[in-house]
């Protein structure tokens, strides 16, 4: 499950305009090729899209060069 802000990301994800997302994680919590439900509320059973993860790029502090 991936959370998105409802005000401006939902429409872009549904229309395919938003194809990348950044997460402030110390290490990846997802695997390449996995599929996740896109939601706007953590524990809600309602989701608006299924998202497939195609690539992971690590950036930021503590990431090996």
Beta strands, then each sheet from edge to edge (+ up, - down):
strand 1: 2-3
strand 2: 35-39
strand 3: 49-52
sheet 1: 1+ 2+ 3-
end
